[in-house]
Amino acid sequence: MSKRQNTVDSSSSTVAGVEQPKYVAVTGESNGKQAARRTGKTAMDVDGDAEMGGFEDAYEDEIEEEEVVEREEDSDGVEMEGEEEEDEDEEVVAEKKHRVYLPGDILGEGETLQVDNTAYHMLHSMSVQWPCLSFDFVADNLGTGRTAFPHTMYAIAGTQADQAYRNQVVLMKWSQLHRTINDDKDDDDKGDDDINDLDEDPILETKTMRHQGGVNRIRVLQSAKSPLAATWADTGKVHIWDIQRHLDAFETPGTQIPQSAMQPLFTVASHGSTEGYAMDWSLDGRLLTGDCGGNIYLTTRRNNSGASFVADRSAFRGHTSSVEDIQWSPEEASVFASCSADQSIKIWDVRTKSRRFALDVPGAHDSDVNVISWNRRSRYLLASGSDNGDFKVWDMRKWSDSNGRSTPAACFAWHKKAVTSIEWCPTDESVLAVSGADDQLTLWDLAVELDAEEEARHRDAMVGSDGAKRDVPAQLLFIHQGQNVIKELHWHPQIPGMLASTALSGFNMFKTISV
């Protein structure tokens, strides 16, 4: 039996331990009129940085007209026959206008997906002028494991502007992030948190630094004492930034940031003019970067030195195509993993003088391996996502069998397009978040295991609006949609269950009822 109860509850969308996708399809027409929807409000941007964009309040109540149905009566005051059947027809029509969406359902003409606020503890959206392919959370001093609303979070992102000189590194403070108000609740069902919470707009504050070239990826050294950010530029250069002054300026309005803090602290030139995407910090300040030529370089932080960093000129070589992602081991300080467009996953040890990989999984996927994530709690688990939409989980204790072949512990072919980001939940070792170019961000609980009876109930429950059964894995907890081409996701390191994602359409930050 899994840790989540596997039951069928006809009064909710929880079926066999799976939170069904919390979007409903509704018709765009209502009584011959377009369904009304209040326009979103743009939240306060205290810096007046109009270029970055702002928060959107796109999830307010819809304005709906109530239809009054009058029953006809005969001369004796008795309801005429046939009215009950007519009422039933009206219920069927209403059901078609507002129904639960299941994966595989095809939206009809005039139908759109509308968010169900009951699926979220919090959901906010932020628009941007220029898309951000990558972002990262920044550690703060507000406490770990915090749950009280409203939340405050710090993040950093890099832009992909239409001209190289317009690109920026943007440090953001998202504050006054209130819980999502569930206006569908009855007053009797609302708790103190609902009553006392305020439906106020979030606040966006930004600090920017000019960045030459588009930002392919950005990563933060997660240390509140010495926060550093690294950017992979499409020029082939990797820039390291000290962001402490910018963080301090958020807390002291009017603070002038010196020009020296607006420039990179160090630039890694080891890759020449070859750009890349793979990047990861170790906890002690070592930076790994992998490029599109298959080379991986190590840059080491040197304390008590004017240079601050030293970039190796000798590359780790073994991949025959672009290195797509890199992850330091959470357990062994000298070990890291990499994945590549050559369809392989490799394990390396920086102490190896030959700079060759120690372990290899050739053909880990049938297409480019785009992303990997090392589980920080069950440190023998590594997840990977590929260009064909599947993702796999590898058990490092059983890396290969007696014949030297590597077999994944689990494989899911759910996403219909390339997997763009994957990350284990930092507070729950069995929960995994995956995003794809199919505009889905999915949450999975790999601890869910169903017995035969539960499996049968689960299959019976997964029936679409057309009456056809849907093949929905029991481990699938949640589907978040509403963004266009999701590029990257991250769990907040200090707020349990909090997620953010960046897409061509902007940012979402949310906390679901499932995790």
N, C-alpha and C positions, 0 to 999 in steps of 0.2 A: 504493500500500500504506500502510495506516495505521501509526501507531507501535506499536499493540498487535497482537500476532500473531493472525491470524484462522485458527484451526485448530479442528478437531473432535476433542475428546479424550474418548474413551468412559469414561475412568476418573475424570473430574471433571465439574463442571457448567459448564465454560467452553466455550461453543459459538460459533464464528464471532466471537470477540472479545467476546462478551457474557457477563458473569457472571450466570448465571441466578439468579432470586430464591432467596436462601439460607434458605428456610423449607421445612419438610417437613410434609405433612399426615399425621397418624397417627390411628388410631381411638381413641376414648376408652375402649374396652373391650379388655381383654386377658385371654383365658381366662375370660371371664365376670366379670372384676373390673375396676373402674375403675383406669386407669393411675395408678400411684403417682407423686407428685411431692413432693419435699421443700419445705417452706414457706420463703419467703425470710426472711433475717435483716435486721433494721434496723441500719444502721451507726451508729457513734458520732456523736452530735451534741454537740460539746464545749460549746456554749452552752446546751444543754438547751432549745432553741427547738422545742418539740413542735408548734407551729402550722405551721411551715414544712414538716414532713414529714421524710423521711430516705431514705437509699439502700436499695434492695431488691436482694437477691441471688436473682433469679428464674431464674437460668440454671445452677443446679447440676445435678449428674447426676440422672437419674431412677433410681429404684430399680426394677429389673426382675427378674422371676423367670425363671430359665433353665428351659426346658422340655427334659427329657431324653426322647429318642425311642429306644425299644428296638426293634430289628428282630427279627422272628420267624425262626427257622430250622427246617428240617425235621430229621428224625432223623439225617440224614447231615451236619448242620452246614452245609448249603447254604442260602443266603438264598432265601426263598420268592419266587416271581414276583409281580409287582404292587407290590412295595415301592418300587421306583424311581419308578414313576408316582405313588405316594402321596407320596413325598418331594418330587417336583416340585410337587404340589398344595400342599404345605406352604410351599414357597418362594414360590409365587404369592400365597398368603394373607399371608405375611410382607411381600411387596413392596407389597401393598395397604395394609398397616398402616403402612408407612413408605415414603413416596414423595416425590419432588421436586415441589414446587408450582410450577406455571406460571401466569402471569396468565390469568385466564379460567376456571381450574378452579373447579368448584363443590364445596364441601366437603359431604360426606355427613353423615347424622345421626350424631352422636357424634364427628365429626372436628374437630380443632383444629389451628391452626398452631403448630408448635414451632420455636424458634430453633435454627439450626445454628451452633454455636460456631466451626466451621472457617472460616466466612465473615468472622470478625472478629478483628482483632488485639486489640481492646478493646471491651467493651460493658457499660455500667452504666446502671441505671435509678434514678430518684429520685422518690418520691411527694411530693405537696403537699396542703395542706389546701384552699387556694384556688387556682383555676386562674390561670396567668400567660399572658396573651395575647402578651406580648413579653418578650424578654431580650436581653442583649448580653454579649459577652466584655469583660473589662477587661485592658488591657495590663499586663504585669508585667516584673520585672527578672531573670527566670529564664533568659533567653536565647531567641534566635530560631532556628528550625530544629531544635529539640531533638526527639530521638526515643526517648531512654532511658526505660524504665518503672522505677518507677511515675511517673505524671504528676501535676502539680498545676496547677489552673486556677482563675482568678477570673472570676466572672460576676455580673451584676446583673439583677434582674427586678422587675416590678411586679405586684401582685395584682389580682384581680377578686373581691372578697369580697361576701358577701350584704348587708352594710351598708357605707355609704360610710366611716364612721369606723373600720372595721376594716382598711382597706387599708393596705398597707405597700410601701415600697421595700426590697428585700432584697438585700444584698450577700453573696455566697457565696464561700467558699473550698472547692473540691473537691480533696482531697488523697488520697494513697495509692491512686491509680487504677491498679491493676495490670492487666496484660494478661489477656485472657480465657483461662483454662486450657482447653486442648483435651484432654479426658480420653479421647477416642477414639484418640489417637495411641498407637502402640506405643512401648515404652521405647526401642527402637532408633532411632525416628524423632524423638525429642525432642532438641532442641538444648540448649545450656547455658542459654539464656534461659528455656526451659520449666522446666528442672530447678531453676534458682536462683530463679525467680519464686515469689512467695508468694500463696496464695489467701486474702488478707486482705480485710476489709471496707473500703470507702472511708470517709473521714472527711468530714463536713459541718460547717463552721463558718459561722455567719451573724451579720451585723450588720444591724439594721433601723432604718428611719426611718418615722414615721407619714406617711401620704399621704392628703389629703382627696380622696375620689373614687377610682373605679377607674382603673387605669393602662392606657390604650389602646396606648401604645407607649413604649419606652424606648431611648435611644441614648447611647453613651459616646463622648466625645472621646478617641480612642485615642492618649493621650500618657501615658507612665509618669511624666513629670515633673510634669504638671499635670492629673490625671484629673478630668474633669467628666462628669456624667450629666444628661440632660434627660428629663423625663417629660411625656407628653401625657395630661392628665387628662380624664375625661369631663365635668368641670365647665366645660370650655372654656379652662382655664388651662394654660400650659406652665411647668413648674418646672425650674430649673437648680440642681444640687446639687454641692457640693464633697465628693468622697468620699475625699480623701487621709487624713483622720484615721481613717476606718473601715478603710482598707487597712493603715495603720500598726498599728492595734489587733490585727489578725490576727497580726502578727509579735511583738507584746509582750503576752503574756497578762496580764489584769488591768488593762489600760489603760482609764481612764475617758474616754469620748468626751464633750467638753463639749456642753452644750445648744445652743450656737450652731451646732455642726456638724450638729445634728439638724433644722435648718430649711433651707428652700431659700435658696440664695445670691441668686437673682433669680427673679422671676415675670413671664412674658410675658403681658400682658393684651390684646394687639392683636386677638385673635380674639373678644373679648367673651365671650358665653356659648355660642358655637358650638364644639362639640368637633371633634376631628379625629384623624387617624392618621399622616399623612405627616410625616416628620421625618428630618433628616440634618445631621451636623456636617461642616464643612470642616476640613482639617488645621490651619488657622490660627485655629480657634475661632469661626467664623461658623455660626450655626444657622438653618436653613430649616424652617418649619413650615407645613403645608397643612391646611385644615379642610374640613368637610363642606359648607360653603357655596361652595366653589370658590376661596377666597382663599389666597394664599401670602404669608407675611411673613418678613422677614429680621431676625434679631437679631444684633448685632455686639458682639464682645468688645472692651472698651476697656481697654487697659493704662494704668497710672498714673492711674486714676480711681477715686474712691470708689464710683461707681455700678457699675463693673465691666462692665456691659452696657448697650446702648441698643437698644430695640425700635422698629423702623420702624412708623409708623402708615399708611403708604401700601402697599397690597397689590399683588402681581403678579396681574393678572386676565386671564382668557382661557378657563378651564375653565367649563363650564356646569353641572357637577355636582361631587360630592365629589372632592377631591384625595386619592387613595389612597396614593401613595408618591412620594418625592422622592429623587434621587441627585445629588450634586455630581459634576462631571466629574473624572476622575482626572488629566486633562491640562491643562485650562484652568481657572484658579482662579476665573474669574468666571462660568463656565457651569454650568448644572444642568439636569436633566431631570425631568419630572413625568408622572404618569399619573393617569387619572381614571375615574370611573364614567360619564363621557360618551363612553367608548370610545376616547379619544384619548391620544396621547403628544405632549408638547410639549418643546421645547428653549428655554431662556431665557438671557439674559445680564444679570447684575445691574447692569451699567453703563448699560443702556438706560433713559433717563429716562422713557419712556412706560410702563414696566413691562409691556410687551406681549411675547409670545413671539416668538422669532426663526424657529423652524421648527415645523412642525405635521404630525402624521400623524393625520388624522381617520379614524375607523373602523379603528384599528389592530387591533382585535379585534371580534368580533360581540357582545360583552357587556362588562361593566365590566372595565377593566384594573386589576387589584388590586395588582400588584407589578412593580418593575423592578430591574435590577442592571446596573451599568456594569462591564465587564471591566477589571481593574486592570493587566493585562499586555498584552492586545490592546485598546487603549483606544478603538478605533473600533467595538467590539462592545457592543451593548446588548440585554439579554434582558428579556422582559416576559411576565407570566402573567395569565390572565384568569379570569373567573367561570365560563366554560363548560368549563374544564379544560384548554385548550390553552395552549402557551407558544411564543413566537417569538423569533428572534434577528435583530437588525437591524444591518446594516453601515452605519455612519455615512458611509463614503466613497461609498456608493451610496444616499443617503437618498431620492432620487427620480429617476425616469427623465425622458426628454425631455418627457413629457406631464405631469410634475409628480406622478405617482403613486408612492407608496412601496410597495415590495414587500419582505417579509422575506427574509433569506438562508436561513432554515430555519424550519419550523413542525412541531410535534409535538402531536398530539391524543391523549395517552396517559391522563392522569388523568380519572377519571369524574365528579369533582366539582371545585369551584372550586380553582384554584391559590392557595395561601395564602402562599407564600414562595418566593423564588428568589434564588440567589446563586452567582456564579462562584467557582471555587476560587482562592485567592490564590497557589498555587504551580504550577498547571497551567492554562495559558490556554485549553485546549479542554474542560475539565471543568466541569460545571454541576450544582448540586444544586437539586432542585425538590420542594416538598411540597404536598400537597393535602388537601382536606376528605374525601377518600376513604380516609384513614388510610395513605397511601403516601408515603414519602420516596424519591425516585428520584435516582440518579446517572447522568449522561450524559457520554459522550465524543464531542464533535462532530467530532473528527478522524478517526473511524472511517469508512472508505469501503471497500466491498466490490466486487470485480470480479464478473462474472457467475457464475463457478464458486463463489466464496465465498458469494455471495448465495443460490445454490441450496442449498448445504450448510446455510446458516443457516436457511432456510425449512424444510428437511426435519427439522432438529433441534428446531424449536419445535413439538413435538407434545404435546398435553395427555394426561391420563390417559384421556380418553374417545376418544382416537385422532384427534381433530380438530386441525388445525394452528392455531397461534396467530400472530396478526400482531404480532410483537415486533420493534421497530426494532433494527437492528444497533448503533445508538449507545447503547442502554440498557445500562448497566454493572451496575446493582445496584438492588435494591428492598429498602428497610428498612421493616418493619411492626411492629406490636405496640403502637402508641399510638392513642389515641382522639381524633380530630379534631386533627390537627397544625396549629399556628398559625404557628410561625416556626422557622427554622433558621439557623444560622451556622457557618461554618468558623472554627476557631481561628486567629487571625492569626500565632501563633508556633509551633504544632505542626503540621507538614505532615500533611494528610489527616484531621485530627481534626474531628469534627462534633458539634454538640449541637442538640437540637430540644426545643421545648416544646409540650405538648398539654393537652387537658382532663384527661388522666390523669397528667400530670407530665412530668418531663424524661428524655430519653435522651442519653447522651454516648457516642460510639463512633468507632472507626477501622476501616474495612473493609479487606479484602485487595485491593480493586480500585483504590484510589487511594493 
